[in-house]
């Protein structure tokens, strides 16, 4: 896939109030998340490096026990295997980039 339109990508609901569309390249995964206000992303970790970008709304992100309320234009770099969690304070849109590819999301 060279070109894509986000709205043409299949949308999945991974948790109640949490929808996502994925793009997978040979080396990385990009996730376009939409969270309803109040949606909680439980604490978890994975072997992938993650770069989180908040596009719209307010989102509370916890990384390795540090809590940050984020606004659009803010982001975070999450190292592999670090515990993290999130909560959509308002409706929110997030773009995550994962390296290497998230095979579990294919």
Biopython code that builds the backbone (N, CA, C, O; Angstrom):
import numpy as np
from Bio.PDB.StructureBuilder import StructureBuilder

atoms = [
    (1, "UNK", "N", (0.856, -1.174, 0.000)),
    (1, "UNK", "CA", (0.000, 0.000, 0.000)),
    (1, "UNK", "C", (0.901, 1.235, 0.000)),
    (1, "UNK", "O", (1.640, 1.460, 0.958)),
    (2, "UNK", "N", (0.847, 2.016, -1.040)),
    (2, "UNK", "CA", (1.622, 3.243, -1.114)),
    (2, "UNK", "C", (0.813, 4.423, -0.597)),
    (2, "UNK", "O", (1.298, 5.206, 0.220)),
    (3, "UNK", "N", (-0.410, 4.547, -1.070)),
    (3, "UNK", "CA", (-1.278, 5.648, -0.661)),
    (3, "UNK", "C", (-2.493, 5.081, 0.059)),
    (3, "UNK", "O", (-2.934, 3.969, -0.233)),
    (4, "UNK", "N", (-3.025, 5.840, 0.990)),
    (4, "UNK", "CA", (-4.240, 5.400, 1.676)),
    (4, "UNK", "C", (-5.031, 6.618, 2.120)),
    (4, "UNK", "O", (-4.504, 7.725, 2.234)),
    (5, "UNK", "N", (-6.302, 6.382, 2.365)),
    (5, "UNK", "CA", (-7.194, 7.395, 2.935)),
    (5, "UNK", "C", (-7.698, 6.813, 4.252)),
    (5, "UNK", "O", (-8.235, 5.705, 4.275)),
    (6, "UNK", "N", (-7.531, 7.550, 5.344)),
    (6, "UNK", "CA", (-7.890, 7.010, 6.655)),
    (6, "UNK", "C", (-9.309, 6.462, 6.687)),
    (6, "UNK", "O", (-9.547, 5.400, 7.262)),
    (7, "UNK", "N", (-10.251, 7.165, 6.082)),
    (7, "UNK", "CA", (-11.642, 6.725, 6.135)),
    (7, "UNK", "C", (-11.885, 5.431, 5.353)),
    (7, "UNK", "O", (-12.915, 4.785, 5.540)),
    (8, "UNK", "N", (-10.949, 5.048, 4.480)),
    (8, "UNK", "CA", (-11.080, 3.788, 3.751)),
    (8, "UNK", "C", (-10.512, 2.603, 4.522)),
    (8, "UNK", "O", (-10.723, 1.454, 4.133)),
    (9, "UNK", "N", (-9.794, 2.871, 5.610)),
    (9, "UNK", "CA", (-9.217, 1.797, 6.415)),
    (9, "UNK", "C", (-10.293, 1.180, 7.298)),
    (9, "UNK", "O", (-11.169, 1.885, 7.801)),
    (10, "UNK", "N", (-10.229, -0.122, 7.485)),
    (10, "UNK", "CA", (-11.209, -0.801, 8.338)),
    (10, "UNK", "C", (-11.096, -0.285, 9.767)),
    (10, "UNK", "O", (-9.999, -0.176, 10.316)),
    (11, "UNK", "N", (-12.239, 0.029, 10.359)),
    (11, "UNK", "CA", (-12.254, 0.504, 11.746)),
    (11, "UNK", "C", (-12.603, -0.656, 12.666)),
    (11, "UNK", "O", (-13.512, -1.437, 12.386)),
    (12, "UNK", "N", (-11.863, -0.757, 13.775)),
    (12, "UNK", "CA", (-12.100, -1.812, 14.764)),
    (12, "UNK", "C", (-12.376, -1.159, 16.110)),
    (12, "UNK", "O", (-11.809, -0.114, 16.425)),
    (13, "UNK", "N", (-13.243, -1.772, 16.898)),
    (13, "UNK", "CA", (-13.456, -1.313, 18.270)),
    (13, "UNK", "C", (-12.739, -2.295, 19.180)),
    (13, "UNK", "O", (-13.193, -3.422, 19.377)),
    (14, "UNK", "N", (-11.600, -1.852, 19.739)),
    (14, "UNK", "CA", (-10.794, -2.744, 20.574)),
    (14, "UNK", "C", (-11.283, -2.788, 22.011)),
    (14, "UNK", "O", (-11.146, -3.807, 22.689)),
    (15, "UNK", "N", (-11.849, -1.690, 22.474)),
    (15, "UNK", "CA", (-12.462, -1.590, 23.801)),
    (15, "UNK", "C", (-13.731, -0.756, 23.628)),
    (15, "UNK", "O", (-13.832, 0.008, 22.669)),
    (16, "UNK", "N", (-14.692, -0.884, 24.528)),
    (16, "UNK", "CA", (-15.848, 0.005, 24.441)),
    (16, "UNK", "C", (-15.389, 1.470, 24.477)),
    (16, "UNK", "O", (-14.657, 1.873, 25.381)),
    (17, "UNK", "N", (-15.820, 2.255, 23.495)),
    (17, "UNK", "CA", (-15.441, 3.662, 23.428)),
    (17, "UNK", "C", (-14.094, 3.925, 22.806)),
    (17, "UNK", "O", (-13.603, 5.053, 22.850)),
    (18, "UNK", "N", (-13.479, 2.902, 22.223)),
    (18, "UNK", "CA", (-12.127, 3.021, 21.654)),
    (18, "UNK", "C", (-12.100, 2.366, 20.274)),
    (18, "UNK", "O", (-12.137, 1.142, 20.148)),
    (19, "UNK", "N", (-12.036, 3.214, 19.240)),
    (19, "UNK", "CA", (-12.013, 2.721, 17.866)),
    (19, "UNK", "C", (-10.673, 3.071, 17.225)),
    (19, "UNK", "O", (-10.044, 4.068, 17.579)),
    (20, "UNK", "N", (-10.243, 2.235, 16.273)),
    (20, "UNK", "CA", (-8.915, 2.434, 15.690)),
    (20, "UNK", "C", (-8.884, 1.969, 14.242)),
    (20, "UNK", "O", (-9.608, 1.055, 13.846)),
    (21, "UNK", "N", (-8.031, 2.620, 13.466)),
    (21, "UNK", "CA", (-7.724, 2.220, 12.084)),
    (21, "UNK", "C", (-6.204, 2.078, 12.010)),
    (21, "UNK", "O", (-5.470, 2.919, 12.531)),
    (22, "UNK", "N", (-5.735, 1.006, 11.359)),
    (22, "UNK", "CA", (-4.298, 0.720, 11.321)),
    (22, "UNK", "C", (-3.730, 0.811, 9.917)),
    (22, "UNK", "O", (-4.396, 0.494, 8.932)),
    (23, "UNK", "N", (-2.472, 1.254, 9.851)),
    (23, "UNK", "CA", (-1.644, 1.140, 8.655)),
    (23, "UNK", "C", (-0.390, 0.396, 9.083)),
    (23, "UNK", "O", (0.267, 0.775, 10.053)),
    (24, "UNK", "N", (-0.062, -0.663, 8.358)),
    (24, "UNK", "CA", (1.136, -1.448, 8.652)),
    (24, "UNK", "C", (2.085, -1.348, 7.463)),
    (24, "UNK", "O", (1.697, -1.606, 6.324)),
    (25, "UNK", "N", (3.323, -0.974, 7.737)),
    (25, "UNK", "CA", (4.351, -1.023, 6.700)),
    (25, "UNK", "C", (5.236, -2.224, 7.000)),
    (25, "UNK", "O", (4.908, -3.049, 7.854)),
    (26, "UNK", "N", (6.333, -2.317, 6.311)),
    (26, "UNK", "CA", (7.261, -3.422, 6.564)),
    (26, "UNK", "C", (7.884, -3.311, 7.952)),
    (26, "UNK", "O", (8.227, -4.328, 8.554)),
    (27, "UNK", "N", (8.036, -2.084, 8.473)),
    (27, "UNK", "CA", (8.791, -1.877, 9.707)),
    (27, "UNK", "C", (8.014, -1.276, 10.876)),
    (27, "UNK", "O", (8.483, -1.328, 12.013)),
    (28, "UNK", "N", (6.842, -0.710, 10.621)),
    (28, "UNK", "CA", (6.136, -0.045, 11.716)),
    (28, "UNK", "C", (4.637, -0.110, 11.521)),
    (28, "UNK", "O", (4.136, -0.472, 10.456)),
    (29, "UNK", "N", (3.933, 0.256, 12.590)),
    (29, "UNK", "CA", (2.473, 0.329, 12.572)),
    (29, "UNK", "C", (2.062, 1.729, 13.004)),
    (29, "UNK", "O", (2.600, 2.274, 13.968)),
    (30, "UNK", "N", (1.105, 2.308, 12.286)),
    (30, "UNK", "CA", (0.504, 3.574, 12.677)),
    (30, "UNK", "C", (-0.948, 3.285, 13.055)),
    (30, "UNK", "O", (-1.676, 2.615, 12.323)),
    (31, "UNK", "N", (-1.348, 3.804, 14.212)),
    (31, "UNK", "CA", (-2.714, 3.610, 14.703)),
    (31, "UNK", "C", (-3.394, 4.964, 14.821)),
    (31, "UNK", "O", (-2.860, 5.886, 15.437)),
    (32, "UNK", "N", (-4.582, 5.079, 14.224)),
    (32, "UNK", "CA", (-5.407, 6.281, 14.301)),
    (32, "UNK", "C", (-6.563, 5.973, 15.253)),
    (32, "UNK", "O", (-7.535, 5.322, 14.870)),
    (33, "UNK", "N", (-6.449, 6.446, 16.497)),
    (33, "UNK", "CA", (-7.401, 6.130, 17.549)),
    (33, "UNK", "C", (-8.454, 7.226, 17.683)),
    (33, "UNK", "O", (-8.165, 8.408, 17.494)),
    (34, "UNK", "N", (-9.676, 6.817, 18.011)),
    (34, "UNK", "CA", (-10.747, 7.723, 18.408)),
    (34, "UNK", "C", (-11.280, 7.214, 19.742)),
    (34, "UNK", "O", (-11.731, 6.074, 19.847)),
    (35, "UNK", "N", (-11.223, 8.074, 20.763)),
    (35, "UNK", "CA", (-11.686, 7.711, 22.101)),
    (35, "UNK", "C", (-12.894, 8.553, 22.474)),
    (35, "UNK", "O", (-12.898, 9.767, 22.267)),
    (36, "UNK", "N", (-13.916, 7.912, 23.022)),
    (36, "UNK", "CA", (-15.035, 8.638, 23.599)),
    (36, "UNK", "C", (-14.621, 9.137, 24.982)),
    (36, "UNK", "O", (-13.831, 8.488, 25.667)),
    (37, "UNK", "N", (-15.151, 10.287, 25.392)),
    (37, "UNK", "CA", (-14.849, 10.834, 26.715)),
    (37, "UNK", "C", (-15.092, 9.780, 27.792)),
    (37, "UNK", "O", (-16.109, 9.086, 27.782)),
    (38, "UNK", "N", (-14.150, 9.675, 28.711)),
    (38, "UNK", "CA", (-14.282, 8.735, 29.825)),
    (38, "UNK", "C", (-13.711, 7.358, 29.556)),
    (38, "UNK", "O", (-13.605, 6.550, 30.479)),
    (39, "UNK", "N", (-13.341, 7.067, 28.320)),
    (39, "UNK", "CA", (-12.790, 5.747, 28.003)),
    (39, "UNK", "C", (-11.448, 5.567, 28.698)),
    (39, "UNK", "O", (-10.592, 6.451, 28.662)),
    (40, "UNK", "N", (-11.278, 4.411, 29.330)),
    (40, "UNK", "CA", (-10.044, 4.094, 30.051)),
    (40, "UNK", "C", (-9.274, 3.035, 29.278)),
    (40, "UNK", "O", (-9.819, 1.996, 28.906)),
    (41, "UNK", "N", (-8.007, 3.315, 29.045)),
    (41, "UNK", "CA", (-7.087, 2.362, 28.435)),
    (41, "UNK", "C", (-6.307, 1.734, 29.589)),
    (41, "UNK", "O", (-5.466, 2.404, 30.189)),
    (42, "UNK", "N", (-6.565, 0.460, 29.916)),
    (42, "UNK", "CA", (-5.936, -0.153, 31.087)),
    (42, "UNK", "C", (-4.405, -0.175, 30.984)),
    (42, "UNK", "O", (-3.835, -0.140, 29.893)),
    (43, "UNK", "N", (-3.768, -0.233, 32.144)),
    (43, "UNK", "CA", (-2.311, -0.296, 32.183)),
    (43, "UNK", "C", (-1.826, -1.538, 31.437)),
    (43, "UNK", "O", (-2.368, -2.630, 31.605)),
    (44, "UNK", "N", (-0.806, -1.354, 30.622)),
    (44, "UNK", "CA", (-0.265, -2.460, 29.826)),
    (44, "UNK", "C", (1.160, -2.108, 29.392)),
    (44, "UNK", "O", (1.629, -0.990, 29.606)),
    (45, "UNK", "N", (1.820, -3.052, 28.798)),
    (45, "UNK", "CA", (3.117, -2.806, 28.166)),
    (45, "UNK", "C", (3.242, -3.730, 26.968)),
    (45, "UNK", "O", (2.453, -4.660, 26.802)),
    (46, "UNK", "N", (4.236, -3.467, 26.136)),
    (46, "UNK", "CA", (4.486, -4.282, 24.944)),
    (46, "UNK", "C", (5.943, -4.074, 24.538)),
    (46, "UNK", "O", (6.574, -3.110, 24.974)),
    (47, "UNK", "N", (6.476, -4.957, 23.717)),
    (47, "UNK", "CA", (7.899, -4.868, 23.347)),
    (47, "UNK", "C", (8.196, -3.834, 22.270)),
    (47, "UNK", "O", (9.315, -3.779, 21.760)),
    (48, "UNK", "N", (7.210, -3.014, 21.916)),
    (48, "UNK", "CA", (7.378, -2.033, 20.838)),
    (48, "UNK", "C", (7.694, -0.658, 21.400)),
    (48, "UNK", "O", (7.188, -0.290, 22.461)),
    (49, "UNK", "N", (8.525, 0.104, 20.702)),
    (49, "UNK", "CA", (8.676, 1.513, 20.997)),
    (49, "UNK", "C", (7.414, 2.199, 20.464)),
    (49, "UNK", "O", (6.908, 1.827, 19.406)),
    (50, "UNK", "N", (6.909, 3.193, 21.186)),
    (50, "UNK", "CA", (5.664, 3.862, 20.805)),
    (50, "UNK", "C", (5.855, 5.373, 20.889)),
    (50, "UNK", "O", (6.396, 5.890, 21.867)),
    (51, "UNK", "N", (5.406, 6.065, 19.859)),
    (51, "UNK", "CA", (5.357, 7.524, 19.892)),
    (51, "UNK", "C", (3.890, 7.907, 19.799)),
    (51, "UNK", "O", (3.218, 7.606, 18.812)),
    (52, "UNK", "N", (3.394, 8.582, 20.850)),
    (52, "UNK", "CA", (1.989, 8.954, 20.957)),
    (52, "UNK", "C", (1.851, 10.438, 20.643)),
    (52, "UNK", "O", (2.613, 11.261, 21.150)),
    (53, "UNK", "N", (0.868, 10.776, 19.799)),
    (53, "UNK", "CA", (0.602, 12.160, 19.414)),
    (53, "UNK", "C", (-0.871, 12.458, 19.634)),
    (53, "UNK", "O", (-1.730, 11.810, 19.037)),
    (54, "UNK", "N", (-1.173, 13.435, 20.485)),
    (54, "UNK", "CA", (-2.563, 13.819, 20.707)),
    (54, "UNK", "C", (-2.955, 14.860, 19.668)),
    (54, "UNK", "O", (-2.349, 15.928, 19.580)),
    (55, "UNK", "N", (-3.975, 14.532, 18.884)),
    (55, "UNK", "CA", (-4.415, 15.388, 17.790)),
    (55, "UNK", "C", (-5.582, 16.272, 18.208)),
    (55, "UNK", "O", (-5.672, 17.431, 17.805)),
    (56, "UNK", "N", (-6.474, 15.714, 19.019)),
    (56, "UNK", "CA", (-7.710, 16.430, 19.377)),
    (56, "UNK", "C", (-8.176, 15.982, 20.751)),
    (56, "UNK", "O", (-8.067, 14.804, 21.090)),
    (57, "UNK", "N", (-8.698, 16.916, 21.549)),
    (57, "UNK", "CA", (-9.258, 16.592, 22.854)),
    (57, "UNK", "C", (-8.232, 16.673, 23.966)),
    (57, "UNK", "O", (-7.102, 17.114, 23.759)),
    (58, "UNK", "N", (-8.642, 16.239, 25.152)),
    (58, "UNK", "CA", (-7.759, 16.168, 26.320)),
    (58, "UNK", "C", (-7.632, 14.708, 26.716)),
    (58, "UNK", "O", (-8.616, 13.968, 26.734)),
    (59, "UNK", "N", (-6.408, 14.303, 27.033)),
    (59, "UNK", "CA", (-6.118, 12.899, 27.316)),
    (59, "UNK", "C", (-5.145, 12.837, 28.479)),
    (59, "UNK", "O", (-4.157, 13.571, 28.513)),
    (60, "UNK", "N", (-5.424, 11.964, 29.426)),
    (60, "UNK", "CA", (-4.527, 11.761, 30.563)),
    (60, "UNK", "C", (-3.707, 10.507, 30.292)),
    (60, "UNK", "O", (-4.259, 9.415, 30.154)),
    (61, "UNK", "N", (-2.403, 10.665, 30.218)),
    (61, "UNK", "CA", (-1.499, 9.547, 29.930)),
    (61, "UNK", "C", (-0.618, 9.301, 31.142)),
    (61, "UNK", "O", (-0.058, 10.237, 31.713)),
    (62, "UNK", "N", (-0.498, 8.044, 31.531)),
    (62, "UNK", "CA", (0.390, 7.645, 32.620)),
    (62, "UNK", "C", (1.478, 6.763, 32.026)),
    (62, "UNK", "O", (1.186, 5.742, 31.405)),
    (63, "UNK", "N", (2.726, 7.156, 32.215)),
    (63, "UNK", "CA", (3.871, 6.391, 31.722)),
    (63, "UNK", "C", (4.820, 6.151, 32.894)),
    (63, "UNK", "O", (5.332, 7.096, 33.492)),
    (64, "UNK", "N", (5.047, 4.881, 33.212)),
    (64, "UNK", "CA", (5.948, 4.503, 34.315)),
    (64, "UNK", "C", (5.573, 5.247, 35.598)),
    (64, "UNK", "O", (6.448, 5.699, 36.335)),
    (65, "UNK", "N", (4.268, 5.373, 35.861)),
    (65, "UNK", "CA", (3.787, 6.004, 37.079)),
    (65, "UNK", "C", (3.662, 7.522, 37.014)),
    (65, "UNK", "O", (3.081, 8.121, 37.920)),
    (66, "UNK", "N", (4.184, 8.158, 35.982)),
    (66, "UNK", "CA", (4.081, 9.614, 35.842)),
    (66, "UNK", "C", (2.817, 9.954, 35.051)),
    (66, "UNK", "O", (2.628, 9.479, 33.931)),
    (67, "UNK", "N", (1.955, 10.783, 35.645)),
    (67, "UNK", "CA", (0.680, 11.147, 35.032)),
    (67, "UNK", "C", (0.800, 12.535, 34.403)),
    (67, "UNK", "O", (1.324, 13.467, 35.013)),
    (68, "UNK", "N", (0.301, 12.651, 33.166)),
    (68, "UNK", "CA", (0.329, 13.938, 32.476)),
    (68, "UNK", "C", (-1.001, 14.135, 31.769)),
    (68, "UNK", "O", (-1.445, 13.265, 31.021)),
    (69, "UNK", "N", (-1.644, 15.285, 32.006)),
    (69, "UNK", "CA", (-2.842, 15.634, 31.245)),
    (69, "UNK", "C", (-2.370, 16.377, 30.004)),
    (69, "UNK", "O", (-1.709, 17.412, 30.095)),
    (70, "UNK", "N", (-2.719, 15.836, 28.851)),
    (70, "UNK", "CA", (-2.191, 16.326, 27.592)),
    (70, "UNK", "C", (-3.254, 17.066, 26.794)),
    (70, "UNK", "O", (-4.447, 16.786, 26.901)),
    (71, "UNK", "N", (-2.788, 18.023, 25.987)),
    (71, "UNK", "CA", (-3.619, 18.805, 25.090)),
    (71, "UNK", "C", (-3.147, 18.578, 23.660)),
    (71, "UNK", "O", (-2.043, 18.074, 23.454)),
    (72, "UNK", "N", (-3.957, 18.938, 22.668)),
    (72, "UNK", "CA", (-3.555, 18.741, 21.275)),
    (72, "UNK", "C", (-2.179, 19.349, 20.987)),
    (72, "UNK", "O", (-1.850, 20.445, 21.442)),
    (73, "UNK", "N", (-1.397, 18.603, 20.219)),
    (73, "UNK", "CA", (-0.043, 19.024, 19.877)),
    (73, "UNK", "C", (1.008, 18.454, 20.800)),
    (73, "UNK", "O", (2.203, 18.589, 20.538)),
    (74, "UNK", "N", (0.578, 17.813, 21.888)),
    (74, "UNK", "CA", (1.533, 17.187, 22.801)),
    (74, "UNK", "C", (1.647, 15.705, 22.482)),
    (74, "UNK", "O", (0.762, 15.123, 21.855)),
    (75, "UNK", "N", (2.741, 15.105, 22.918)),
    (75, "UNK", "CA", (2.963, 13.693, 22.657)),
    (75, "UNK", "C", (3.889, 13.094, 23.689)),
    (75, "UNK", "O", (4.292, 13.759, 24.644)),
    (76, "UNK", "N", (4.222, 11.835, 23.489)),
    (76, "UNK", "CA", (5.101, 11.120, 24.406)),
    (76, "UNK", "C", (5.821, 10.023, 23.652)),
    (76, "UNK", "O", (5.282, 9.436, 22.714)),
    (77, "UNK", "N", (7.045, 9.753, 24.072)),
    (77, "UNK", "CA", (7.803, 8.612, 23.568)),
    (77, "UNK", "C", (7.812, 7.581, 24.689)),
    (77, "UNK", "O", (8.271, 7.855, 25.798)),
    (78, "UNK", "N", (7.300, 6.395, 24.385)),
    (78, "UNK", "CA", (7.188, 5.329, 25.379)),
    (78, "UNK", "C", (8.144, 4.211, 24.970)),
    (78, "UNK", "O", (7.990, 3.603, 23.910)),
    (79, "UNK", "N", (9.112, 3.955, 25.808)),
    (79, "UNK", "CA", (10.117, 2.928, 25.521)),
    (79, "UNK", "C", (9.492, 1.535, 25.581)),
    (79, "UNK", "O", (8.458, 1.349, 26.223)),
    (80, "UNK", "N", (10.107, 0.561, 24.921)),
    (80, "UNK", "CA", (9.597, -0.813, 24.971)),
    (80, "UNK", "C", (9.476, -1.315, 26.410)),
    (80, "UNK", "O", (10.309, -1.004, 27.261)),
    (81, "UNK", "N", (8.436, -2.089, 26.666)),
    (81, "UNK", "CA", (8.187, -2.778, 27.937)),
    (81, "UNK", "C", (7.867, -1.878, 29.119)),
    (81, "UNK", "O", (7.810, -2.365, 30.248)),
    (82, "UNK", "N", (7.656, -0.583, 28.907)),
    (82, "UNK", "CA", (7.312, 0.344, 29.992)),
    (82, "UNK", "C", (5.798, 0.328, 30.204)),
    (82, "UNK", "O", (5.033, 0.426, 29.244)),
    (83, "UNK", "N", (5.373, 0.205, 31.450)),
    (83, "UNK", "CA", (3.941, 0.216, 31.761)),
    (83, "UNK", "C", (3.364, 1.598, 31.476)),
    (83, "UNK", "O", (3.964, 2.618, 31.815)),
    (84, "UNK", "N", (2.192, 1.615, 30.848)),
    (84, "UNK", "CA", (1.499, 2.864, 30.551)),
    (84, "UNK", "C", (-0.002, 2.621, 30.477)),
    (84, "UNK", "O", (-0.458, 1.497, 30.271)),
    (85, "UNK", "N", (-0.758, 3.701, 30.650)),
    (85, "UNK", "CA", (-2.221, 3.641, 30.648)),
    (85, "UNK", "C", (-2.745, 4.998, 30.196)),
    (85, "UNK", "O", (-1.989, 5.966, 30.116)),
    (86, "UNK", "N", (-4.043, 5.066, 29.901)),
    (86, "UNK", "CA", (-4.591, 6.340, 29.464)),
    (86, "UNK", "C", (-6.064, 6.472, 29.807)),
    (86, "UNK", "O", (-6.747, 5.500, 30.130)),
    (87, "UNK", "N", (-6.528, 7.721, 29.725)),
    (87, "UNK", "CA", (-7.944, 8.008, 29.944)),
    (87, "UNK", "C", (-8.310, 9.224, 29.114)),
    (87, "UNK", "O", (-7.654, 10.263, 29.193)),
    (88, "UNK", "N", (-9.359, 9.090, 28.321)),
    (88, "UNK", "CA", (-9.845, 10.218, 27.528)),
    (88, "UNK", "C", (-10.663, 11.120, 28.438)),
    (88, "UNK", "O", (-11.748, 10.743, 28.882)),
    (89, "UNK", "N", (-10.143, 12.310, 28.716)),
    (89, "UNK", "CA", (-10.854, 13.271, 29.548)),
    (89, "UNK", "C", (-12.047, 13.824, 28.766)),
    (89, "UNK", "O", (-13.127, 14.024, 29.322)),
    (90, "UNK", "N", (-11.840, 14.065, 27.479)),
    (90, "UNK", "CA", (-12.901, 14.474, 26.552)),
    (90, "UNK", "C", (-12.842, 13.506, 25.372)),
    (90, "UNK", "O", (-11.974, 12.634, 25.335)),
    (91, "UNK", "N", (-13.751, 13.648, 24.409)),
    (91, "UNK", "CA", (-13.564, 12.907, 23.164)),
    (91, "UNK", "C", (-12.166, 13.258, 22.661)),
    (91, "UNK", "O", (-11.752, 14.414, 22.744)),
    (92, "UNK", "N", (-11.440, 12.275, 22.143)),
    (92, "UNK", "CA", (-10.047, 12.523, 21.767)),
    (92, "UNK", "C", (-9.660, 11.709, 20.538)),
    (92, "UNK", "O", (-10.200, 10.633, 20.282)),
    (93, "UNK", "N", (-8.704, 12.258, 19.787)),
    (93, "UNK", "CA", (-8.094, 11.539, 18.663)),
    (93, "UNK", "C", (-6.593, 11.498, 18.887)),
    (93, "UNK", "O", (-5.967, 12.509, 19.204)),
    (94, "UNK", "N", (-6.027, 10.306, 18.716)),
    (94, "UNK", "CA", (-4.612, 10.058, 18.970)),
    (94, "UNK", "C", (-4.024, 9.328, 17.775)),
    (94, "UNK", "O", (-4.671, 8.458, 17.191)),
    (95, "UNK", "N", (-2.802, 9.681, 17.414)),
    (95, "UNK", "CA", (-2.043, 8.920, 16.424)),
    (95, "UNK", "C", (-0.849, 8.320, 17.148)),
    (95, "UNK", "O", (-0.051, 9.034, 17.755)),
    (96, "UNK", "N", (-0.736, 6.997, 17.077)),
    (96, "UNK", "CA", (0.404, 6.282, 17.650)),
    (96, "UNK", "C", (1.225, 5.666, 16.529)),
    (96, "UNK", "O", (0.683, 5.179, 15.537)),
    (97, "UNK", "N", (2.532, 5.695, 16.704)),
    (97, "UNK", "CA", (3.449, 5.010, 15.802)),
    (97, "UNK", "C", (4.189, 3.972, 16.641)),
    (97, "UNK", "O", (4.740, 4.295, 17.693)),
    (98, "UNK", "N", (4.197, 2.722, 16.170)),
    (98, "UNK", "CA", (4.845, 1.622, 16.867)),
    (98, "UNK", "C", (5.977, 1.049, 16.012)),
    (98, "UNK", "O", (5.834, 0.869, 14.802)),
    (99, "UNK", "N", (7.099, 0.770, 16.667)),
    (99, "UNK", "CA", (8.218, 0.099, 15.992)),
    (99, "UNK", "C", (8.694, -1.029, 16.896)),
    (99, "UNK", "O", (8.898, -0.805, 18.089)),
    (100, "UNK", "N", (8.877, -2.230, 16.368)),
    (100, "UNK", "CA", (8.531, -2.668, 15.027)),
    (100, "UNK", "C", (7.021, -2.858, 14.862)),
    (100, "UNK", "O", (6.237, -2.472, 15.728)),
    (101, "UNK", "N", (6.637, -3.449, 13.756)),
    (101, "UNK", "CA", (5.234, -3.672, 13.423)),
    (101, "UNK", "C", (4.507, -4.384, 14.569)),
    (101, "UNK", "O", (5.044, -5.307, 15.182)),
    (102, "UNK", "N", (3.283, -3.941, 14.844)),
    (102, "UNK", "CA", (2.423, -4.621, 15.836)),
    (102, "UNK", "C", (1.719, -5.774, 15.139)),
    (102, "UNK", "O", (0.622, -5.606, 14.607)),
    (103, "UNK", "N", (2.339, -6.928, 15.141)),
    (103, "UNK", "CA", (1.738, -8.112, 14.498)),
    (103, "UNK", "C", (0.414, -8.476, 15.156)),
    (103, "UNK", "O", (-0.474, -9.024, 14.502)),
    (104, "UNK", "N", (0.274, -8.174, 16.458)),
    (104, "UNK", "CA", (-0.968, -8.489, 17.172)),
    (104, "UNK", "C", (-2.130, -7.624, 16.690)),
    (104, "UNK", "O", (-3.284, -7.943, 16.975)),
    (105, "UNK", "N", (-1.859, -6.546, 15.974)),
    (105, "UNK", "CA", (-2.913, -5.681, 15.451)),
    (105, "UNK", "C", (-3.190, -5.926, 13.973)),
    (105, "UNK", "O", (-4.063, -5.263, 13.413)),
    (106, "UNK", "N", (-2.503, -6.828, 13.331)),
    (106, "UNK", "CA", (-2.753, -7.091, 11.900)),
    (106, "UNK", "C", (-4.096, -7.754, 11.727)),
    (106, "UNK", "O", (-4.494, -8.057, 10.602)),
]
sb = StructureBuilder()
sb.init_structure("model")
sb.init_model(0)
sb.init_chain("A")
sb.init_seg("    ")
for serial, (resi, resn, name, xyz) in enumerate(atoms, 1):
    if name == "N":
        sb.init_residue(resn, " ", resi, " ")
    sb.init_atom(name, np.array(xyz, "f"), 0.0, 1.0, " ", f" {name:<3s}", serial, name[0])
structure = sb.get_structure()
